[in-house]
Amino acid sequence: MKLNERGLLVIISGPSGVGKGTIRKALFEIPDNNFCYSVSMTTRKPREGEIDGQDYFFVSREEFERRIKINGFLEYAEFVGEYYGTPLDYIDRKMSEGKEVIVEIEVQGAQQVQERLPEAVFIFIVPPSRKALIERLIHRGTDSQEKIDKRIAKAESEYPIAYKYDYIVVNDEVHNAADRIYAIIRAEHAKTERSIHKYYKLMEGKE
């Protein structure tokens, strides 16, 4: 039994190319998990194999900006010329159902979430080395050299922000990184600040 019955909002963030998406998929392969993936919305074009509504909600720039005006995002950011955002109402509903809502976002977006929901769990993903990051971006084969250079420069400007996160996880091997995140989530539910009210009710015989 969990003393904290409301689901957690878990932010998986870090520079582009560190493997956030791959780790997130491995996390969902862990048996008997209670995870719910918060599908982000973006104005960029789908990459090969990506499915609308599963990997991202792919929308026009006009539609995205309309949603910004009605405060329809938990966070949003413009990155390398494209918008990325996290729909707000979906997240709250799933957390109320006891789901652990996993949000995979860029560093700029994570900073917005910290301002609005500081009680969320913030995890910063880093590569084992700078060389490994560059190799991943090149081998991904989805960007031009110009975009790769921009992503590398962006990543180097974002590493100093790691101190603002609750945890740092090194993506040395995907399933190891996923296991570390799973352990973090389990430990977070046992934190006194999340579970103390339920504990008092149990001790008073009110549950």
C-alpha positions, 0 to 999 in steps of 0.5 A: 500500500502506498501512503501517497495515493496521488500519482507523481509528476516525473520530469525527465529532462536534459540536453538534446541527444542524451537519450531521453526518449529511449530511456522513457520507453525502457521505463515503460517496459518495466513489469507492473508499472503504473506509468502514464506517458504525457504525450507532448505537442509539437510543430515539428514534422514527424520523424520516420516511424513516429505516430501522431498521438503516441509519440507526439501530437503534431500540430500546425504553428497556428494551432499551437499558438492558439493553445498558448493564448488559452493557457492550455499547456503546463509548459511550452518552449521554442527549440531550434525553430519549433514549438514543444508543449505539455497539455495541462488538463490531461496530466492533472486527470491522470495524477488524480487517478494515481498514475505516475505521469512521465513527462519528457521535455527539454530543459527550457520547458522543465524550468517552466514546470519548476516554477508552476509545480515545484512538487514534481520530481525533476530528473536530469539525464546526462550522457557518459561523456561529451564525445558520446553525446556528439556520436549520438546526435550524428548517428541519429541521422535525423538532422543536418550538420547545422542543426547538430552543431546548434544542438551541441552548443545548446547542450553545452549551455544547459549542463550548468543547470543540472544543479536545479534538478532533484536527481542526475541520472547518467545514461551509460546504458539505457536499462540501467538508467531506467532502473535508476529512475524507477527506484527514484519514483518508488523512493519519492512516494515514501518521502515524509512530505508526500505521505505524512497526512495519510500516515496520521489518518491511519494511526488515528483509525480514520482509514 
